[in-house]
């Protein structure tokens, strides 16, 4: 299975602030896109998992901004699974523009049921790191 995945994202005008920079909050939506596409590339699907009663919830997220992204930039987001435990999944993110590193981030997700009780992560995540 693939432990890293790459997507291209173009910064939309509505995602920028008054100075034309990508607003800091939108980086987190990009990271979610990266996680979703990484899982999809492994044959997984969050929707199917949730319909089965399991949810991956963000319990930790950190981000280091190195350089700003601007309107209409084409960015490359590399998402990597850094660690898998029986109930948690850690991702690392690197966001680039033309090979220059703009942002580094890390998240931890926990697997829970509809009542918020911690569960074992689905098999799609096992053995991929």
C-alpha positions as a Markdown table, in Angstrom:
| # | Residue | x | y | z |
|---|---|---|---|---|
| 1 | Unk | 0.0 | 0.0 | 0.0 |
| 2 | Unk | 1.0 | 3.6 | -0.5 |
| 3 | Unk | 2.1 | 5.5 | 2.6 |
| 4 | Unk | 2.5 | 8.8 | 0.8 |
| 5 | Unk | 0.4 | 10.7 | -1.7 |
| 6 | Unk | 0.7 | 13.9 | -3.7 |
| 7 | Unk | -2.0 | 16.3 | -4.9 |
| 8 | Unk | -2.0 | 19.6 | -6.8 |
| 9 | Unk | -4.1 | 22.5 | -5.5 |
| 10 | Unk | -4.6 | 25.9 | -7.0 |
| 11 | Unk | -5.2 | 28.7 | -4.5 |
| 12 | Unk | -8.7 | 30.2 | -5.2 |
| 13 | Unk | -9.4 | 33.9 | -4.8 |
| 14 | Unk | -12.0 | 33.2 | -2.1 |
| 15 | Unk | -9.4 | 31.4 | 0.0 |
| 16 | Unk | -7.2 | 34.5 | 0.3 |
| 17 | Unk | -7.1 | 37.5 | 2.7 |
| 18 | Unk | -7.1 | 41.2 | 1.9 |
| 19 | Unk | -3.3 | 41.0 | 1.0 |
| 20 | Unk | -3.9 | 38.2 | -1.5 |
| 21 | Unk | -2.3 | 35.5 | 0.7 |
| 22 | Unk | -3.8 | 32.1 | 1.4 |
| 23 | Unk | -5.7 | 32.5 | 4.7 |
| 24 | Unk | -4.2 | 30.3 | 7.4 |
| 25 | Unk | -7.5 | 28.5 | 8.1 |
| 26 | Unk | -7.6 | 27.1 | 4.5 |
| 27 | Unk | -4.3 | 25.1 | 5.0 |
| 28 | Unk | -6.2 | 22.8 | 7.3 |
| 29 | Unk | -8.8 | 22.1 | 4.6 |
| 30 | Unk | -6.0 | 21.3 | 2.2 |
| 31 | Unk | -4.5 | 18.8 | 4.8 |
| 32 | Unk | -7.9 | 17.1 | 5.0 |
| 33 | Unk | -8.0 | 16.9 | 1.2 |
| 34 | Unk | -4.6 | 15.2 | 1.4 |
| 35 | Unk | -5.7 | 12.7 | 4.0 |
| 36 | Unk | -8.8 | 11.9 | 2.0 |
| 37 | Unk | -7.0 | 11.3 | -1.2 |
| 38 | Unk | -4.2 | 9.3 | 0.5 |
| 39 | Unk | -6.9 | 7.0 | 1.9 |
| 40 | Unk | -8.7 | 6.8 | -1.4 |
| 41 | Unk | -5.4 | 5.8 | -3.1 |
| 42 | Unk | -5.2 | 2.9 | -0.7 |
| 43 | Unk | -8.7 | 1.7 | -1.6 |
| 44 | Unk | -10.3 | 3.2 | 1.5 |
| 45 | Unk | -13.2 | 5.6 | 1.7 |
| 46 | Unk | -14.2 | 7.8 | 4.7 |
| 47 | Unk | -17.8 | 7.8 | 3.7 |
| 48 | Unk | -18.0 | 4.0 | 3.6 |
| 49 | Unk | -16.1 | 3.8 | 7.0 |
| 50 | Unk | -18.6 | 6.3 | 8.6 |
| 51 | Unk | -21.6 | 4.4 | 7.2 |
| 52 | Unk | -20.1 | 1.4 | 9.0 |
| 53 | Unk | -20.1 | 3.4 | 12.3 |
| 54 | Unk | -16.4 | 4.3 | 12.6 |
| 55 | Unk | -15.1 | 7.9 | 12.5 |
| 56 | Unk | -11.6 | 9.3 | 12.3 |
| 57 | Unk | -11.5 | 12.5 | 14.5 |
| 58 | Unk | -8.7 | 15.0 | 14.6 |
| 59 | Unk | -7.3 | 15.1 | 18.2 |
| 60 | Unk | -4.1 | 17.0 | 17.4 |
| 61 | Unk | -3.0 | 19.4 | 14.7 |
| 62 | Unk | 0.1 | 21.5 | 14.4 |
| 63 | Unk | 1.3 | 23.7 | 11.5 |
| 64 | Unk | 4.5 | 25.6 | 10.8 |
| 65 | Unk | 4.2 | 28.4 | 8.2 |
| 66 | Unk | 7.5 | 29.1 | 6.4 |
| 67 | Unk | 6.4 | 31.1 | 3.3 |
| 68 | Unk | 3.0 | 32.4 | 2.2 |
| 69 | Unk | 1.0 | 31.0 | -0.7 |
| 70 | Unk | -0.8 | 33.5 | -2.9 |
| 71 | Unk | -3.9 | 33.6 | -5.1 |
| 72 | Unk | -3.6 | 31.4 | -8.2 |
| 73 | Unk | -0.4 | 29.6 | -7.0 |
| 74 | Unk | -0.3 | 25.9 | -7.9 |
| 75 | Unk | 0.7 | 24.1 | -4.8 |
| 76 | Unk | 1.9 | 20.5 | -4.3 |
| 77 | Unk | 0.7 | 18.8 | -1.1 |
| 78 | Unk | 2.5 | 15.7 | 0.0 |
| 79 | Unk | 0.7 | 13.7 | 2.6 |
| 80 | Unk | 2.4 | 10.9 | 4.4 |
| 81 | Unk | 1.4 | 8.4 | 7.1 |
| 82 | Unk | 4.0 | 8.8 | 9.8 |
| 83 | Unk | 2.7 | 6.3 | 12.4 |
| 84 | Unk | -0.2 | 3.9 | 12.9 |
| 85 | Unk | -1.2 | 2.5 | 16.3 |
| 86 | Unk | -4.2 | 0.3 | 17.0 |
| 87 | Unk | -6.5 | 3.4 | 17.5 |
| 88 | Unk | -4.6 | 6.4 | 16.1 |
| 89 | Unk | -3.2 | 7.5 | 12.8 |
| 90 | Unk | -0.5 | 10.2 | 12.4 |
| 91 | Unk | 0.0 | 12.2 | 9.2 |
| 92 | Unk | 2.7 | 14.5 | 8.1 |
| 93 | Unk | 2.1 | 17.2 | 5.4 |
| 94 | Unk | 4.5 | 19.2 | 3.2 |
| 95 | Unk | 3.1 | 22.0 | 1.0 |
| 96 | Unk | 5.3 | 23.2 | -1.9 |
| 97 | Unk | 5.2 | 25.9 | -4.6 |
| 98 | Unk | 7.7 | 25.3 | -7.4 |
| 99 | Unk | 9.8 | 23.0 | -5.2 |
| 100 | Unk | 10.0 | 25.6 | -2.3 |
| 101 | Unk | 8.6 | 24.3 | 1.0 |
| 102 | Unk | 5.9 | 26.6 | 2.3 |
| 103 | Unk | 4.3 | 24.8 | 5.1 |
| 104 | Unk | 4.9 | 21.7 | 7.3 |
| 105 | Unk | 2.2 | 20.2 | 9.5 |
| 106 | Unk | 1.3 | 17.1 | 11.5 |
| 107 | Unk | -2.0 | 15.6 | 12.7 |
| 108 | Unk | -3.2 | 12.8 | 14.8 |
| 109 | Unk | -6.5 | 11.2 | 14.2 |
| 110 | Unk | -8.3 | 8.7 | 16.6 |
| 111 | Unk | -10.8 | 6.1 | 15.5 |
| 112 | Unk | -14.1 | 6.3 | 17.4 |
| 113 | Unk | -17.6 | 5.0 | 17.1 |
| 114 | Unk | -20.8 | 7.1 | 17.0 |
| 115 | Unk | -20.7 | 7.5 | 20.8 |
| 116 | Unk | -17.1 | 8.7 | 20.8 |
| 117 | Unk | -15.7 | 5.5 | 22.2 |
| 118 | Unk | -12.2 | 4.7 | 20.9 |
| 119 | Unk | -12.1 | 1.8 | 18.5 |
| 120 | Unk | -9.4 | -0.1 | 16.5 |
| 121 | Unk | -8.7 | 1.5 | 13.2 |
| 122 | Unk | -10.0 | -0.2 | 10.1 |
| 123 | Unk | -7.8 | -2.8 | 8.3 |
| 124 | Unk | -7.2 | -0.4 | 5.4 |
| 125 | Unk | -4.7 | 1.4 | 7.6 |
| 126 | Unk | -2.8 | -1.6 | 8.9 |
| 127 | Unk | 0.7 | -2.4 | 7.6 |
| 128 | Unk | 1.1 | 0.7 | 5.5 |
| 129 | Unk | 4.0 | 2.4 | 7.3 |
